[in-house]
Every structure is written in structure tokens, then in C-alpha cells.
Amino acid sequence: AGGIFLYRTQDLIIAPTMMAFLTLFFLAATVLGSGYGLMSASWDKDTEGSLLGWDEFGDNVKVLGDGFRKATLQPEFEKAIDQRNDRRKLLAAKEEKKRELITE
């Protein structure tokens, strides 16, 4: 729309490749700006954020990284819990067998 406006009002022709690069630049700036805006906001409702959000950005990146790490470790955690439950069942069966042998 900006290229058409410049052509009609100023008789300025922008090359199609330049128009594509400008469009991609503004799209990237918008995506990065929105991402920074989300990450630099204070996620703690009791804490007021700073003007540019540098501290909040660092804190929020750490929180996000911890969440991803926990998510990747979840299958291993569940496997360890299953193994622990299996061992408990085996120990309980072993104790039951001992009781039966003692009472006979």
C-alpha cells in the first residue's frame, strides 16, 4: 500500500525486490517487537515492571527455559516413578511371602 501511495502521489517507483525486502523487514520488526513486548512484561502481578523491561525479560526467559527443561524430562520422570512402583510391588510380594512362610 505504501509503494502504491508513493507512486500515485510522488511518481516514485520502488523496485519489486526492494518492496519485498521492506515488507519482510517490517514483518520481522513486528514479530520481534511483539515477542519482546510479551517477554519483557512483568508476569508477577505483585511486581511492577520497569520502563523497558530488561530485568523482566531475563527473568521470563529463565522461567520459559525451566519450563522447556521440565517438559523434556517428563518422560524420564514418569519412567522412574513406574520403576519405583514396580519395586514396591515386588518388595510387598516378597514380604507377604515371608509372612506366609513364618505363619506355617
N, CA, C and O of each residue as an XYZ file, in Angstrom:
416
protein
N       0.826     -1.184      0.000
C       0.000      0.000      0.000
C       0.868      1.244      0.000
O       0.534      2.243     -0.637
N       1.999      1.181      0.727
C       2.891      2.335      0.776
C       3.533      2.608     -0.567
O       3.693      3.765     -0.957
N       3.907      1.541     -1.287
C       4.515      1.697     -2.612
C       3.537      2.302     -3.600
O       3.922      3.143     -4.412
N       2.287      1.892     -3.545
C       1.261      2.434     -4.441
C       1.009      3.906     -4.116
O       0.843      4.730     -5.016
N       0.982      4.225     -2.831
C       0.785      5.617     -2.407
C       1.922      6.504     -2.934
O       1.672      7.583     -3.471
N       3.170      6.043     -2.777
C       4.305      6.839     -3.272
C       4.270      6.976     -4.795
O       4.611      8.034     -5.324
N       3.871      5.942     -5.492
C       3.800      6.004     -6.955
C       2.744      7.011     -7.407
O       2.973      7.801     -8.322
N       1.589      6.969     -6.753
C       0.492      7.844     -7.202
C       0.702      9.298     -6.788
O       0.334     10.206     -7.534
N       1.272      9.531     -5.641
C       1.388     10.919     -5.182
C       2.726     11.565     -5.545
O       2.768     12.773     -5.777
N       3.806     10.812     -5.602
C       5.139     11.381     -5.820
C       5.784     10.930     -7.132
O       6.879     11.382     -7.463
N       5.132     10.058     -7.872
C       5.716      9.461     -9.081
C       7.038      8.752     -8.776
O       7.970      8.774     -9.580
N       7.098      8.134     -7.619
C       8.287      7.413     -7.190
C       8.039      5.922     -7.365
O       7.087      5.371     -6.813
N       8.906      5.274     -8.139
C       8.760      3.843     -8.393
C       9.749      3.088     -7.515
O      10.950      3.360     -7.543
N       9.242      2.147     -6.742
C      10.093      1.308     -5.888
C      10.202     -0.053     -6.560
O       9.200     -0.649     -6.955
N      11.434     -0.534     -6.681
C      11.665     -1.823     -7.330
C      10.955     -2.930     -6.549
O      10.890     -2.873     -5.321
N      10.420     -3.944     -7.255
C       9.696     -5.022     -6.568
C      10.533     -5.746     -5.524
O      10.023     -6.121     -4.468
N      11.833     -5.947     -5.816
C      12.664     -6.632     -4.814
C      12.833     -5.761     -3.570
O      12.830     -6.276     -2.451
N      12.977     -4.455     -3.751
C      13.087     -3.550     -2.614
C      11.787     -3.551     -1.811
O      11.804     -3.514     -0.581
N      10.666     -3.592     -2.521
C       9.366     -3.632     -1.843
C       9.232     -4.923     -1.034
O       8.703     -4.905      0.077
N       9.705     -6.033     -1.578
C       9.645     -7.308     -0.867
C      10.519     -7.260      0.384
O      10.103     -7.702      1.455
N      11.741     -6.719      0.244
C      12.623     -6.615      1.406
C      12.040     -5.708      2.484
O      12.117     -6.021      3.672
N      11.467     -4.600      2.077
C      10.849     -3.693      3.053
C       9.676     -4.366      3.766
O       9.510     -4.223      4.978
N       8.877     -5.090      3.012
C       7.745     -5.803      3.612
C       8.231     -6.834      4.621
O       7.694     -6.929      5.725
N       9.245     -7.605      4.245
C       9.794     -8.599      5.168
C      10.430     -7.948      6.387
O      10.318     -8.465      7.499
N      11.101     -6.809      6.184
C      11.706     -6.103      7.307
C      10.644     -5.666      8.310
O      10.801     -5.884      9.512
N       9.577     -5.058      7.834
C       8.528     -4.599      8.749
C       7.794     -5.767      9.409
O       7.378     -5.667     10.563
N       7.635     -6.865      8.684
C       7.026     -8.051      9.282
C       7.910     -8.600     10.404
O       7.418     -8.921     11.485
N       9.216     -8.706     10.143
C      10.147     -9.201     11.158
C      10.183     -8.261     12.361
O      10.202     -8.719     13.504
N      10.192     -6.959     12.113
C      10.203     -5.990     13.212
C       8.937     -6.122     14.063
O       8.993     -5.999     15.287
N       7.818     -6.369     13.424
C       6.565     -6.531     14.150
C       6.584     -7.796     15.006
O       6.190     -7.767     16.171
N       7.039     -8.898     14.432
C       7.088    -10.162     15.177
C       8.056    -10.060     16.349
O       7.725    -10.454     17.467
N       9.254     -9.531     16.096
C      10.237     -9.384     17.170
C       9.762     -8.408     18.241
O       9.966     -8.649     19.431
N       9.142     -7.327     17.838
C       8.621     -6.358     18.804
C       7.517     -6.944     19.664
O       7.468     -6.698     20.869
N       6.642     -7.710     19.060
C       5.571     -8.351     19.829
C       6.138     -9.382     20.791
O       5.693     -9.482     21.934
N       7.124    -10.152     20.326
C       7.762    -11.135     21.196
C       8.464    -10.480     22.371
O       8.358    -10.948     23.505
N       9.183     -9.394     22.101
C       9.856     -8.693     23.195
C       8.833     -8.081     24.152
O       9.029     -8.093     25.367
N       7.765     -7.558     23.612
C       6.727     -6.988     24.472
C       6.135     -8.031     25.405
O       5.863     -7.742     26.570
N       5.937     -9.233     24.903
C       5.407    -10.312     25.734
C       6.416    -10.735     26.789
O       6.068    -10.929     27.954
N       7.675    -10.877     26.370
C       8.700    -11.373     27.287
C       9.172    -10.317     28.279
O       9.682    -10.678     29.340
N       9.026     -9.043     27.984
C       9.507     -8.003     28.884
C       8.432     -7.531     29.858
O       8.698     -6.669     30.695
N       7.249     -8.069     29.766
C       6.196     -7.712     30.711
C       6.427     -8.447     32.022
O       6.994     -9.539     32.039
N       5.988     -7.847     33.111
C       6.124     -8.498     34.412
C       5.032     -9.542     34.546
O       3.847     -9.206     34.523
N       5.418    -10.820     34.686
C       4.446    -11.903     34.800
C       3.968    -12.067     36.235
O       3.016    -12.803     36.493
N       4.619    -11.389     37.164
C       4.217    -11.437     38.562
C       3.280    -10.255     38.809
O       3.680     -9.100     38.657
N       2.050    -10.540     39.186
C       1.066     -9.457     39.312
C       1.373     -8.521     40.470
O       0.866     -7.399     40.494
N       2.186     -8.946     41.430
C       2.511     -8.102     42.574
C       3.720     -7.205     42.321
O       3.983     -6.290     43.101
N       4.454     -7.457     41.243
C       5.658     -6.694     40.943
C       5.394     -5.766     39.769
O       4.879     -6.183     38.731
N       5.759     -4.489     39.952
C       5.600     -3.538     38.856
C       6.814     -3.631     37.942
O       7.945     -3.696     38.423
N       6.597     -3.639     36.656
C       7.685     -3.767     35.698
C       8.412     -2.453     35.480
O       7.918     -1.387     35.847
N       9.582     -2.539     34.883
C      10.353     -1.341     34.579
C       9.913     -0.772     33.232
O       9.057     -1.340     32.554
N      10.505      0.348     32.858
C      10.089      1.031     31.632
C      10.361      0.186     30.385
O       9.466     -0.006     29.561
N      11.584     -0.316     30.242
C      11.924     -1.113     29.061
C      11.832     -2.617     29.318
O      11.823     -3.402     28.369
N      11.765     -3.020     30.557
C      11.562     -4.423     30.875
C      12.784     -5.305     30.742
O      12.641     -6.505     30.507
N      14.007     -4.745     30.884
C      15.218     -5.563     30.733
C      15.269     -6.672     31.777
O      15.537     -7.828     31.448
N      15.010     -6.319     33.044
C      15.069     -7.320     34.116
C      13.989     -8.375     33.939
O      14.244     -9.568     34.109
N      12.796     -7.944     33.602
C      11.689     -8.875     33.421
C      11.960     -9.815     32.256
O      11.612    -10.995     32.314
N      12.579     -9.300     31.199
C      12.894    -10.132     30.042
C      13.797    -11.290     30.461
O      13.538    -12.442     30.113
N      14.857    -10.982     31.209
C      15.771    -12.025     31.673
C      15.078    -13.040     32.567
O      15.279    -14.246     32.424
N      14.254    -12.542     33.499
C      13.528    -13.450     34.397
C      12.571    -14.346     33.626
O      12.482    -15.543     33.899
N      11.858    -13.775     32.668
C      10.873    -14.543     31.910
C      11.537    -15.569     30.989
O      10.987    -16.649     30.772
N      12.701    -15.245     30.450
C      13.431    -16.216     29.628
C      13.858    -17.396     30.490
O      13.784    -18.544     30.051
N      14.312    -17.120     31.730
C      14.689    -18.203     32.644
C      13.492    -19.094     32.958
O      13.613    -20.319     32.970
N      12.333    -18.478     33.212
C      11.124    -19.245     33.509
C      10.739    -20.116     32.322
O      10.377    -21.280     32.492
N      10.817    -19.556     31.125
C      10.485    -20.307     29.916
C      11.458    -21.459     29.709
O      11.042    -22.564     29.364
N      12.746    -21.216     29.915
C      13.752    -22.271     29.779
C      13.537    -23.391     30.782
O      13.673    -24.565     30.439
N      13.198    -23.036     32.034
C      12.916    -24.054     33.049
C      11.717    -24.903     32.644
O      11.712    -26.119     32.839
N      10.707    -24.258     32.083
C       9.522    -24.998     31.646
C       9.845    -25.983     30.536
O       9.361    -27.115     30.547
N      10.665    -25.557     29.572
C      11.049    -26.469     28.490
C      11.888    -27.629     29.016
O      11.722    -28.768     28.582
N      12.799    -27.332     29.964
C      13.621    -28.403     30.541
C      12.756    -29.415     31.275
O      12.954    -30.622     31.136
N      11.806    -28.931     32.049
C      10.912    -29.843     32.776
C      10.079    -30.676     31.809
O       9.842    -31.861     32.045
N       9.642    -30.059     30.732
C       8.828    -30.788     29.755
C       9.630    -31.887     29.075
O       9.089    -32.952     28.780
N      10.912    -31.644     28.825
C      11.723    -32.672     28.174
C      12.095    -33.785     29.138
O      12.371    -34.904     28.705
N      12.110    -33.503     30.437
C      12.448    -34.523     31.426
C      11.232    -35.319     31.900
O      11.387    -36.304     32.621
N      10.043    -34.912     31.511
C       8.820    -35.557     31.984
C       8.766    -37.051     31.679
O       8.419    -37.816     32.578
N       9.089    -37.523     30.459
C       9.043    -38.969     30.204
C      10.011    -39.757     31.101
O       9.676    -40.846     31.568
N      11.198    -39.212     31.336
C      12.150    -39.886     32.215
C      11.625    -39.942     33.647
O      11.802    -40.943     34.342
N      10.985    -38.876     34.078
C      10.410    -38.820     35.415
C       9.309    -39.871     35.571
O       9.257    -40.581     36.576
N       8.438    -39.963     34.578
C       7.357    -40.951     34.637
C       7.909    -42.377     34.619
O       7.381    -43.252     35.305
N       8.954    -42.611     33.849
C       9.577    -43.927     33.798
C      10.169    -44.281     35.161
O      10.024    -45.415     35.618
N      10.827    -43.336     35.807
C      11.407    -43.573     37.129
C      10.319    -43.876     38.157
O      10.511    -44.728     39.025
N       9.186    -43.193     38.071
C       8.082    -43.453     39.003
C       7.522    -44.852     38.774
O       7.230    -45.563     39.736
N       7.370    -45.252     37.521
C       6.881    -46.607     37.220
C       7.835    -47.667     37.759
O       7.390    -48.665     38.324
N       9.138    -47.465     37.592
C      10.121    -48.419     38.109
C      10.043    -48.488     39.642
O      10.133    -49.564     40.233
N       9.876    -47.341     40.258
C       9.771    -47.306     41.721
C       8.534    -48.048     42.198
O       8.597    -48.784     43.182
N       7.418    -47.867     41.520
C       6.185    -48.571     41.892
C       6.329    -50.077     41.689
O       5.834    -50.864     42.495
N       7.013    -50.482     40.602
C       7.247    -51.915     40.368
C       8.098    -52.514     41.479
O       7.822    -53.620     41.944
N       9.136    -51.790     41.908
C       9.983    -52.278     43.006
C       9.186    -52.402     44.300
O       9.357    -53.361     45.052
N       8.322    -51.438     44.554
C       7.499    -51.502     45.770
C       6.572    -52.722     45.745
O       6.391    -53.400     46.756
N       5.990    -52.985     44.571
C       5.117    -54.156     44.450
C       5.901    -55.447     44.683
O       5.419    -56.354     45.362
N       7.109    -55.530     44.119
C       7.942    -56.716     44.319
C       8.328    -56.884     45.794
O       8.305    -57.999     46.314
N       8.678    -55.800     46.459
C       9.014    -55.871     47.882
C       7.805    -56.277     48.715
O       7.933    -57.061     49.656
N       6.634    -55.749     48.377
C       5.419    -56.107     49.106
C       5.107    -57.589     48.919
O       4.713    -58.264     49.871
N       5.280    -58.100     47.697
C       5.036    -59.524     47.444
C       6.048    -60.378     48.203
O       5.704    -61.440     48.721
N       7.278    -59.920     48.268
C       8.326    -60.647     48.984
C       8.021    -60.685     50.485
O       8.184    -61.726     51.122
N       7.588    -59.582     51.041
C       7.224    -59.528     52.460
C       6.026    -60.419     52.754
O       5.973    -61.083     53.789
N       5.075    -60.429     51.846
C       3.888    -61.289     52.010
C       4.300    -62.754     52.007
O       3.800    -63.546     52.806
N       5.199    -63.110     51.123
C       5.699    -64.492     51.044
C       6.419    -64.876     52.347
O       6.264    -65.996     52.835
N       7.211    -63.937     52.910
C       7.896    -64.191     54.188
C       6.883    -64.443     55.296
O       7.057    -65.358     56.101
N       5.835    -63.643     55.342
C       4.806    -63.797     56.368
C       4.123    -65.157     56.263
O       3.841    -65.809     57.269
N       3.864    -65.569     55.027
C       3.224    -66.863     54.828
C       4.130    -67.989     55.310
O       3.658    -68.943     55.929
N       5.421    -67.884     55.033
C       6.350    -68.932     55.457
C       6.519    -68.959     56.977
O       6.669    -70.029     57.568
N       6.494    -67.803     57.600
C       6.650    -67.728     59.059
C       5.413    -68.286     59.763
O       5.544    -68.991     60.764
N       4.228    -67.986     59.264
C       2.990    -68.422     59.922
C       2.731    -69.915     59.734
O       1.917    -70.473     60.471
N       3.360    -70.568     58.814
C       3.124    -72.003     58.578
C       3.860    -72.864     59.525
O       3.762    -74.089     59.452
